[in-house]
Amino acid sequence: MSNIILKSVCKSMERIAPLRLAEKWDNVRLGQQSPVQRQGPTRVLLTIDLTQSVLAESLAKETSVIVAYHPTIFKALKSFTLSNPLQASLLQCAANGISVYSPHTALDSVWGGINDWLAEGFMKSKDDGEIRALLGEKISPASGESEGAEGRLVTLKEPIPIVVLENRIKSHLKLSQIQVGYPDREKARSSTVRSIAICAGSGGSMLLGTDADVYFTGEMSHHEVLAAVGAGKHVILCGHTNTERGYLPILASKLLRELRANEFRDQGLGEVEVIVSQNDGHPLQFV
């Protein structure tokens, strides 16, 4: 890998969210490396999804590397053609000197990652409650210390009305509407909650069975919602990528700080710009 910006981004992202923290089914990695050496400004674009509009933005802004949170390829491909929109985007990236890196569930699991950002969004302060891992912690082979874990379980010091939690989540995610399932419709707006289980994106399989008052995630299937509500849980759904996108500015700051390290400058990396996509957005809208 001779491209210094690509090498620097890969190494920096590994420090921010080690790929070993990702779930086994996930395809986190440098997913597409361009053979073309792009000339001009050194710019990295952050996005949740590599859509055609994000690609157009990346080309217009002369991007060298795209960090796309969701992997662009999940399953083995039997062909790679322009007839498939996603494959066409990757082929155009390769032809135009743009490489694509995806961290996905590694960025969910790492301490200080997306799930912690979601948790801190509805807590008044870090002393407002306790944040713990939902599933088993993952230990660094080098230091023996915990690096992260799947999901989060927040236990507040004092119970709060469900309506307060709803408003805090809407404010944090900058949403005017969210979907809420109540275990008791007659007492829906008057109930209080203390424990919240969290999973960014699609959390049904992870959250079901967890001992918590609330399941907070992006999306769950119809039958998963029924099962959760039937078990006496509140369910808060905000739209899959709405639980992820707000973290991108934080990731941009972390990545830029890493890329400005002396080791990369010594290797010839000059000034770098890290930007968050303006074209990336949730694919569905309320109308």
Secondary structure, DSSP 8 states (H G I E B T S, - for coil): ---HHHHHHHHHHHHHS-GGGS-TT---EEEE--SS---S--EEEEESS--HHHHHHHHHTT-SEEEESS-S--S--S---TTSHHHHHHHHHHHTT-EEEE-THHHHHBTTSHHHHHHHHTSSSGGGEEEEESS-EEE-TTT-SEEEESSEEEEEEEEEEHHHHHHHHHHHHT-S--EEE-S-GGGGGG-EEEEEEEEEEE-HHHHTT---SEEEEEE--HHHHHHHHHTT-EEEE--GGGGTGGGHHHHHHHHHHHHTSHHHHHTT----EEEE-SS---S----
